[in-house]
Amino acid sequence: MGTKPTLHEVAAAAGVSLASASRALTGRSASPEMVRKVRLAAKRIGYLPDATARSLRLGGHPQVVFAVDDIGNPNYVQMLRAIEEELGETTRISVSATGRRPDQTVELVRMLSMGAGDGLIISPLRVTPALRQALADTVVPVVVIGTLHSELSIDSVFVDSAVAVGMVVDHLVEIGRTRIGVINGPGNTNPGAARRAGFAAAVERHGLVRTEALQITAADFTVGAGVDAAERLLAATTESGDKIDAIVCANDLIAIGAINAIRRQGLRVPEDIAVTGIDDTDLAALYSPPLTSVSLQSERRGRIAARMLSERFADPSRPTRRETVEATLVIRASTIGESA
């Protein structure tokens, strides 16, 4: 590994003065075009900001930010646990919960370029053009858990949740369920869009009934949103005559909410309605009945992301990596019953 690129080299690569390069990288008195030009040059040659380079050079502890929309989601807790296990002894890790607001995520990324941290692992639900631009412009190492739907040269680890939905539909059909409803998350999120596409493809593949009454969108990926959405789904299918025998839920929290709503109607899970989740969080195994769910390998994705970031610290100019993790179906009593 050669000598780390310097600010002088960034300035030369961008074709600007040393002072202009410094201002652009610290956010002081520089035009947006100048900032973009200099940061692209910095990223191209593998330059690290002074604080990061100094910390790594002196054997210090770099500050890594793990950014998520909702730290209360157990999916992110699993990721964080793996990141801490992988980086904890050599890195200070902080968590930023952006409250599902893309503008807050964009501001966080910009602050990192100004010295607020040395690296970023981010798992965004909503990816806006502004966020893509901020990630493209930042000079600190970044790893994305998920997809940006773009050709940005950023390390990432990805699992196809459309495939995950297909797996649970296949399972439900295999055990004889034919009137399958879906409770998806918000369609303007990455997982919401992917799971909608996965459900549509699976229903078409099996030749199942697909009506508007069978498809409900939850306000969020939470238990409360799951209760509300399931109540709407049950009411809509009763009114339309589309009596359902299974519900595919966009994550485990929505599924738990759905089970609660089903029980309030005097129905049984899985005898009357089978329920499936996605994420296979700790709650899936602990809930009653234990929840059939697709593991999206949250801990593994967190571990891979942490290793990618470590590698980027060690060699900022190495080629970008994109790693795909396979989902796995975990079958439990919410679809097959306790005695099966």
Protein Blocks (a to p, Z undefined) as FASTA:
>chain_A
ZZdddfklmmmmnopafklmmmmmnopapafklmmmmmmmmmmnopacfklmmmmmnopa
cddddddfblmlmklmmmmmmmmmmmmmmoccddddehhpaklmmmmmmmmmnopafbdc
dddfbdcfklmmmmmmpmbdcddeddehiabdcddddddfklmmmmmmmmmmmnopabdc
dddddfkbfklmmmmmmmmmmmmmnopacdfklpccdfbdcfklmmmmmmmmmmmmmmno
pacfbdcdfbfklmmmmmmmmmmnopacfklmccddehjaaklmmpccddddddehlmmm
mmmmmmmmmmmmmmmmbccddddddddddddfklnojkZZ
